[in-house]
Amino acid sequence: MLKTRETRVEERKEEKRSEKRDRILRAAEAIFLDKGFHAASMNEIAEAANVSTPHLYNFYASKAALALAVQLKMGQETFDALKTAMSAGEKNPSCQSIFDSRRSSLMLTIRAIPR
């Protein structure tokens, strides 16, 4: 099936949006791990992700919503790492990051955020 020009343009827009979302999540995770949820600011996260703060709010309505997205990402990474380690049947170095106490602390902090 041939793609129309409009379809290709929309696909490129979605790819860029997805890349930006990934950049934001990586930046937020790094800042949350470094400073903790409460000390981190949306301005810092936007700057680290190379987006404007208002643009960041186009992706996540609040710091709590962004933290929840980070928690989901970390949970998926944990699941994937454990699945890989279990299927390998041996110690897997990529699993070491899931045992970082800061990750556990951040996940508990995020769970405690009132919604």
N, C-alpha and C positions, 0 to 999 in steps of 0.2 A: 504494500500500500504506500503510495506516494504521500509525503507530508506536504501540506500547504505551507506557504511562507508564514502565515499567521500562526500555524501550529508550531513551527520551528522557533518563532519569536517567543511564543508563550513558554515553550520548553526551556529556552535560554533564560528567560526571566525567572522561572521556577528554580533552575539550577543556581542562579546567582543568589536568590532568596535563601535557598537551602545552605549554600556556602556561608552566607552571612549569619544564618541561624547557628551553624556549627561554630563559627568564629566567636559568636557571642557566648555560647555555652562553654567553650574552652576557656575563654577569658573569665567568665563568671566562676567557673569551678576553681581556677587558679587563685583568684582573689578571695573567694570564700574559704579555700583551704589555708591561704596565707594569713588572712585577717580575721576569719570567722564571719558568720552571717551578719551579725549586728553591726560590726565595724565597717563592713564593705558598703560602698555607695554605688548607686546606679551610674553616677558620673564616672567613677573609676572604671567600672566595667565597660561602659561605652567607649571610653578612651582606649582601654586595653584591646577592645575588639575593633577599634578603628571605625566606629560609627558615632553619630551624634546621639546625645541623650534622648532627644525627642524621637529619633528613629528607633532607638532601643525600645521605647514604649510602644512602637508599632508592632513589635514582636511579642513583648511581654508587658502586660498591664501594670505589673507591680514587681517589687523585689521578691515578694513571696511566690509569685507565679514563676519567676525566673528560677528561684531556688528549687521549686518543685520540678521544673524541667531538668535542672542539673541533677537532682536526686534520681529521676527516672533514667537519665543517661548513665549515671554511676551504677545504678542497679542493673541495667542492661549489660554494662561492661563487666560487672562482677559475675553475672550469670554466664556470659560468654567465656570469661577466663576460667571459671570453674568447670564449665562444660569441656573446654579444651584440655584442661589438666586431667580431668577424669578420663577422657578418651585417650590421652597420651599414656596414662598409667604411671607417670613419674612426676617429679617436681618440675614445675614449669616456672621459669623466672618471671614471666609476664603476670603471674598470679600474685607476686609479692606486693604490688601496689594496692591490691584490695585489702591487705592487712594493715595498711597505714592507719594508725589510730586517729589521725586527723579526719580521714574520710568517715569513720564511724561517728566521730563527734559531730561533724557537719550534718550527717544524715539525721542524727537525733535532734539537733538544733532545728533543722528544717521541719521535722515532724511536729515539733512543739509550737510552730508558728500558728497563731490563731487564723482561721479562715472565715 
